[in-house]
Structures are given as C-alpha cells and as structure tokens.
C-alpha cells in the first residue's frame, strides 16, 4: 500500500496543502475546525509527516532549547515535565542545558543551542539582566520565565511578591508575631521579590527576621540551627522555597520544637514532596508554567513577527498542617 502524502490529507480534509502544514505544525492561525478536520484526515489515512523532510522544508529542527539554573530537584523536574508534555503533543522535543551566573558558562550554554533548536525557553533569575541580554541569540524566538533580560522580551512571570504577601497575611491571621524569613540568595531576583513581598505585607505588630539561605534543604536546616543556638525567639518560619522549608521543618522537629504548636512552618512553590509532608506553601504550578511556556513559544514559531507578550501568573496560598493543626 502506498503511503499517504500531505496532498492526500489536504484532499481528504478539503483544505490546501499549506493549511495542512500549518495545522500539523501547531500554528496558531489555524481555525480549530480546520485543525480538527486535518488531524482526523491524517489519522484516517495513517499519514505520518517525514521529520527530515519537514525540517528541511521549514528550515526547522523541531526542537526547543530549555535553559534553566539547574536540572535537578523537584522544582525544575516539574517544570521540565510540563515543557516536555506540551512540546511532545505539538511534535517537538527538548534540548536541555543549565546556566551558571558566570559569563563564560552562560555564553557556552546559549551558543550550544544555535543551529540545534527553533526557539528557546530560558529561566535565569540568578543571572544579572544587563549581562544576560547581549548573550541571547537574536535569531531565535525566546520565552523568558521569571527572567528580565531585554525590553520587549516575551515573558511568563510568577507574581512572587503577591505570593509572599499572602503567606505573611496568613501567618499574622493565625496569631504569629515573630516570623523568620529564610530568604534565597541576594543575587536571585525571585528570592528578592519574595523578600520584598514579606516586608510589604508585614503588619506593624509583627516582627520579621531575615536570614539568608541558598534554596537547598541543607541551608534551611542550618538557618534554624543557628537561630536555636543563638536562642532567637520566633514562632513562625517562612522559607523562600519548599526545600528550605522542609530542611527547617526537620531541624525544628529534631530540636524538639512542635510544629505548628510552637513554630509554624511554610514554604513557596508547592513541590510534590510538600504535599506529602503537609507543608503550607504558595502553589506556583511549575508543570503548568512549563507547559504554558512551550505552548506560547511554539505559537510564536508558527506566526513569525508576532508581538511579544508579558504574562503574569498569580500563585495561590495552600494551607496545610504545618501552620494550622489538621483535624
């Protein structure tokens, strides 16, 4: 049996070959009814696009470059899961890399993507924006996640300040008056936005003590150990991410402090492990953000010259047993 061609699909769906190509490549300027007819026709005929021929005709690799601060840990694993899920549905695969703050490493990571990917998703809140902007390949459509690199860049941003404000309000409402905030690194924009949110929401009758961590579980535990050694007086801990909160939780319990009776503990992100350990946190929906970034980038690839976007995502407070005793 002769294999079906794109022209066969076009005849079956009663559309042009160009419309079939746009529908199968995920272009955003295709009417949903047309896309449905094309997909149905392709399925009925058993049509499978030839990846090599498609890449040559479109001058595309059908790969997306993903550059993150790290490729390990639950936060980034969830984001990659969302990116991969959406990219796969649209016929793309991922090329992953991490980016360090030093310029040489960042340049190498971005240079390695050129010629291998059709577009980039970049999350680099730890890299100085003026230093990052000149490194970005001008020829590659790019979606930034929580990263301010250049005016007019397409961005997905989590409202870190609003999330931190919601958590401070919650801790104050349940009667906590001496809050410790374990902040992330001073060079990280996410961490600084969360710290600013804490300060902005702080009621006059509540004290805030800030100690710095590095987003790792170990740094959260070490911060608590230092506070306990110095006999610091506190009744709540709000860490700038869940992993530091989980380290703090373990250190408090090891020291005999009851959670939440003696000390309430909260984090930020809502990684899967936080749900199992009943951690109060701010839900960011990392997988959904990854999927959204992939979708928006692929839509841009299908409509060259489209306007950049700036989309703000407001996270949600999730109250669990580390701040309010469970029934």
ZIZI-V91842 format. One record per residue. N is the residue number from 1. RES is the residue in three letters. PSI is psi in whole degrees, 0 to 359 (999 if undefined). Layout:
n=<N:N>
res=<RES:RES>
psi=<PSI:PSI>
//
This chain:
n=<1:2:3:4:5:6:7:8:9:10:11:12:13:14:15:16:17:18:19:20:21:22:23:24:25:26:27:28:29:30:31:32:33:34:35:36:37:38:39:40:41:42:43:44:45:46:47:48:49:50:51:52:53:54:55:56:57:58:59:60:61:62:63:64:65:66:67:68:69:70:71:72:73:74:75:76:77:78:79:80:81:82:83:84:85:86:87:88:89:90:91:92:93:94:95:96:97:98:99:100:101:102:103:104:105:106:107:108:109:110:111:112:113:114:115:116:117:118:119:120:121:122:123:124:125:126:127:128:129:130:131:132:133:134:135:136:137:138:139:140:141:142:143:144:145:146:147:148:149:150:151:152:153:154:155:156:157:158:159:160:161:162:163:164:165:166:167:168:169:170:171:172:173:174:175:176:177:178:179:180:181:182:183:184:185:186:187:188:189:190:191:192:193:194:195:196:197:198:199:200:201:202:203:204:205:206:207:208:209:210:211:212:213:214:215:216:217:218:219:220:221:222:223:224:225:226:227:228:229:230:231:232:233:234:235:236:237:238:239:240:241:242:243:244:245:246:247:248:249:250:251:252:253:254:255:256:257:258:259:260:261:262:263:264:265:266:267:268:269:270:271:272:273:274:275:276:277:278:279:280:281:282:283:284:285:286:287:288:289:290:291:292:293:294:295:296:297:298:299:300:301:302:303:304:305:306:307:308:309:310:311:312:313:314:315:316:317:318:319:320:321:322:323:324:325:326:327>
res=<UNK:UNK:UNK:UNK:UNK:UNK:UNK:UNK:UNK:UNK:UNK:UNK:UNK:UNK:UNK:UNK:UNK:UNK:UNK:UNK:UNK:UNK:UNK:UNK:UNK:UNK:UNK:UNK:UNK:UNK:UNK:UNK:UNK:UNK:UNK:UNK:UNK:UNK:UNK:UNK:UNK:UNK:UNK:UNK:UNK:UNK:UNK:UNK:UNK:UNK:UNK:UNK:UNK:UNK:UNK:UNK:UNK:UNK:UNK:UNK:UNK:UNK:UNK:UNK:UNK:UNK:UNK:UNK:UNK:UNK:UNK:UNK:UNK:UNK:UNK:UNK:UNK:UNK:UNK:UNK:UNK:UNK:UNK:UNK:UNK:UNK:UNK:UNK:UNK:UNK:UNK:UNK:UNK:UNK:UNK:UNK:UNK:UNK:UNK:UNK:UNK:UNK:UNK:UNK:UNK:UNK:UNK:UNK:UNK:UNK:UNK:UNK:UNK:UNK:UNK:UNK:UNK:UNK:UNK:UNK:UNK:UNK:UNK:UNK:UNK:UNK:UNK:UNK:UNK:UNK:UNK:UNK:UNK:UNK:UNK:UNK:UNK:UNK:UNK:UNK:UNK:UNK:UNK:UNK:UNK:UNK:UNK:UNK:UNK:UNK:UNK:UNK:UNK:UNK:UNK:UNK:UNK:UNK:UNK:UNK:UNK:UNK:UNK:UNK:UNK:UNK:UNK:UNK:UNK:UNK:UNK:UNK:UNK:UNK:UNK:UNK:UNK:UNK:UNK:UNK:UNK:UNK:UNK:UNK:UNK:UNK:UNK:UNK:UNK:UNK:UNK:UNK:UNK:UNK:UNK:UNK:UNK:UNK:UNK:UNK:UNK:UNK:UNK:UNK:UNK:UNK:UNK:UNK:UNK:UNK:UNK:UNK:UNK:UNK:UNK:UNK:UNK:UNK:UNK:UNK:UNK:UNK:UNK:UNK:UNK:UNK:UNK:UNK:UNK:UNK:UNK:UNK:UNK:UNK:UNK:UNK:UNK:UNK:UNK:UNK:UNK:UNK:UNK:UNK:UNK:UNK:UNK:UNK:UNK:UNK:UNK:UNK:UNK:UNK:UNK:UNK:UNK:UNK:UNK:UNK:UNK:UNK:UNK:UNK:UNK:UNK:UNK:UNK:UNK:UNK:UNK:UNK:UNK:UNK:UNK:UNK:UNK:UNK:UNK:UNK:UNK:UNK:UNK:UNK:UNK:UNK:UNK:UNK:UNK:UNK:UNK:UNK:UNK:UNK:UNK:UNK:UNK:UNK:UNK:UNK:UNK:UNK:UNK:UNK:UNK:UNK:UNK:UNK:UNK:UNK:UNK:UNK:UNK:UNK:UNK:UNK:UNK:UNK:UNK:UNK:UNK:UNK:UNK:UNK:UNK:UNK:UNK>
psi=<133:136:142:146:172:331:324:318:318:318:317:321:353:44:175:161:322:321:321:314:314:319:317:339:9:19:145:346:35:129:140:322:320:315:318:318:319:314:321:318:317:321:317:323:352:31:129:117:141:114:318:315:321:319:320:315:327:357:42:156:344:41:147:130:131:120:117:163:330:155:8:164:159:323:307:329:318:319:317:322:315:318:312:320:311:319:319:317:327:9:23:158:169:145:116:146:161:161:126:160:331:143:316:316:318:316:316:319:317:323:325:340:336:133:351:342:159:339:172:144:122:130:111:61:349:358:136:122:313:332:327:320:312:343:341:129:118:335:351:122:138:138:125:139:118:38:122:106:324:145:136:4:150:130:144:124:133:134:80:320:317:322:316:320:318:322:318:318:317:313:322:321:331:11:12:134:345:90:134:129:117:104:160:184:145:337:355:123:324:313:318:324:323:321:317:322:320:311:323:327:354:120:158:334:6:135:144:126:129:127:148:138:193:24:4:157:320:317:328:317:317:323:317:319:320:318:317:322:326:6:35:145:113:150:7:147:124:109:149:351:168:325:320:323:320:324:319:318:315:318:320:314:322:330:2:10:133:130:122:5:310:315:125:145:136:156:201:127:317:58:159:321:329:325:321:332:11:43:126:136:181:120:122:339:60:317:319:323:318:314:319:319:316:316:314:323:313:324:320:323:328:345:77:141:4:154:143:160:160:102:123:128:122:119:168:143:131:111:126:196:350:353:329:121:134:144:999>
//
